[in-house]
């Protein structure tokens, strides 16, 4: 059963747009996809008018699921109203989350998934998810490959390469980098992708805001992990299979 973690090079860069597009594409192909965002900040109550714009609502819509108390809880069991890092948002509500509980819940979902499981992270790769753990700690504990989402804003190239290097140093398999179009960015996503591509040993793809999922992006979620040609980075270290 393929499982994929959607990580971000930063926050508010389009992870959910990419995740939703990928989910819709795979479902249209007849795949049984379960897409989750276990930890979500900035989510108003279900009966609030703004709920429809939340990440949880967008992912349920991509799966063709109506937003009910049951489907919302099944997609995002840990939801906080404040649009802050989860540990801060939880503290405002007098709540707390331990990494083992989050990882245990995700592993249970991985065990019962029928086909493809997609888990969207929260914030950037190094954003705190609990008082003592980051998104990277969460991803490493799950032991599944990552799809890294970058924006196309000024500074996105450095942020994306820093996140890629962090994943490499922590031996997290990187399936691909998806450059998501940032509204009002000074350059198109293709320019950002072209700068990232020769420096990363994985496919680098582009996705416009609310655009359909490209074939290459769907490929990374379908089947077993693949290997990419070795390359040498600035230290002379050979690239490794991802």
N, C-alpha and C positions, 0 to 999 in steps of 0.2 A: 504494500500500500504506500504510494508516494505521499510524503508530507513535505511541506514547504513553509518556511518562516519568512514573512515579509518584514524586512528590517528597513529602517530609515537612516539616511545620512544626516538627517536633521528633523525638525518638527515642522508641521504645516507645509509639507512639500509635495503632497499628493499620493501618499501611501494608499489611502482608501480608494482613490480613483483608480489606481493601478490594480489593486486587489479586486475591486468590483468588476473592472473590465476583463480581467483574467478569469474570474468566476463565471461571468456570462458566456465567455467564449467556450470554456470547457463544458458547461452545461448544454450549450447549443450543439456541441459535438456528441451529446448523449452520455457524457461522463457523469457519475454520481459524485458530486462535489459537496463537501461540507466546509464552509468558510466561517471562521470564528475570529472575534476580537475579544479575547477573554478579559482584558483589562482596558477600560476606556474612561477617559476624563472628558468633561464638557458635555455630558449626556443629561439632558433634562428629563423629567419624568415622562412616561409614555403619553400621558394626557396633555402634555404641554405642546403648544403649536410649533415650537422649535425642534421637537423631537425628530421630525421628518428630515431635518438637515444634519442629524448626528451621524457619526461613523457607523454606529450599530444599525441605524435605520437604512443607510445606504447598502450595507452588506446583506441585510435581510432582503431588500428589494432585488439585489443582484441574484439572489438565490430563489426568487419568486415566492418568498415567504411573507405573509401578512405580519405586521408588528402586533403581537399579542404579548401579554405578560409571560407566557411560556416560551415563545420564540426569542424574545428579548433576553430573558434569563439564560437560555440555552446558548445564545451567541456571545453574550457579554455578561457573565455572572458577577464581575466586579465592575460596577459603574459608579462614577462620581460626577457630581454636578459641576463643580468648579473646573474651568479649563486650565488646569495646572498639572505639573508632574504628579503621577498617581499617588506617591507617598504624601505629598503636600495636600492634595485634594482629599485623600482619605483622612488625614489628620483634622482637617476642617470639619469633617462629619463625625469625628470621634471614632473612626474606624481604623483598622490596620490590616495588613496583608503580609503573610510570610511567604517567602519564595517556595519552600517545599509544598505549600498548599496550591500555589499557582501551577507549579510544574506537575504535581500529582494530578490535578484536574486535566491538564493538557495531555498527559500520557494516557489517561483513561479515554479521552476522546480519540487519540491516535489508535488505541487498541480496538475501538469499536467502529472506526470509519470503514465504509464499504469499498471506497475507491480512492479518491484524492482528498486529502485534508490540507487546508490552507489556514495558517495562523498568522494574523496580522499583529505585529507588535505595536508599541505605543511610543510616540515621540521619536527621538534619535536613538541610535544604537547604544549610546552611553547614558541615556536618560535614566534617572532612578525609577525603579518600578516598586520597590519596597524600601523601608528605611535603611537596609543594608545590602541591596542588590540593584544591579543595573539591567537594562535590556540585554546586554551582552551575556551577563550571568544566566539570565533566563534562557537565551538561545543555546548557550553551551550545555546547560543542564538537559535540554531536550535532545540534543545530539542530532539535529536534522539540518539539511542545507538551508542556505539563505538566498533570497532574492533581495538585493539592495536597491532601494528606490532613492534616487537623487532628484533634486530640483534643477532648474535651468537658470536660476537667479545668479547675480554677481556673487562670486565666492563659492558657488556650488561645486566647481571642479576640485578645489582643495578639500572641501568637506567630503566629497565622494571618495577621493583617493585616500584620505585619512581613514575613513571607515573601512575601505577595502583592505588597507594595510593592517588595521586592527583585527579584522577577521582572519587575515592570513597568519598573523603572529599567534593567534589563538586557535589555529588549525580548524576553523569553521569553514566547511565547504561553501564556496560561493558559486551559485548556479549562473547568475547573470546580474548585470546592473541595468536598471530601467530608469532612464532620464525622463522625468515627468515635467511637462511644460509648466513653468511658473508664470502666472498672469503678470504682464507688465515687465517681463525680464528684458534686458537689453540685447540679448542674443537668442536665437532659436535653440531648441533642445538639441538639434543636430550638431550645432557648433560645440556645445558642451560634451556631447557624446564623442565627437571626433578627438577632443583633447584627452578624454579618459581612456579611450579604446587602446592606444598603444602601450598603456601603462598598467593594464589589468589583464590577467590571464583568464578571462571569461567573456562571453558575449556582452556587448554594450548596446542597448536598444533604446528607442525613443517612443514616447507615447504622448499625444496631445491630450489636453484636458477634455475629458468626456469622449475621447476618441475610441474607436473599436480596438480590441486587443490585436496586435500584430501576430502573424504566424510564429515568429521566432520566440515571442514571449510565451505563447501557449506551449511551445516545445519544451521549455525548461520545467514545466509542471507535470508533464504527461508520464514520463517513464523514469527508469533508473538513472542514477547519477552518471554523468559522462565525463570524459577527460578532455582537456584542451591542450594544445601544443605548449611545450615548455618555452619560457622566455627568461631573459636575464634582466634583473632589475638593477638599480643603481649601485647595489652592493656587490654585484657579480654573482649573486645567489641564483641558481637555476630555478625557474618556475616549476611549480608542482602540479600534478593532476588535481583538479578540483571536483 
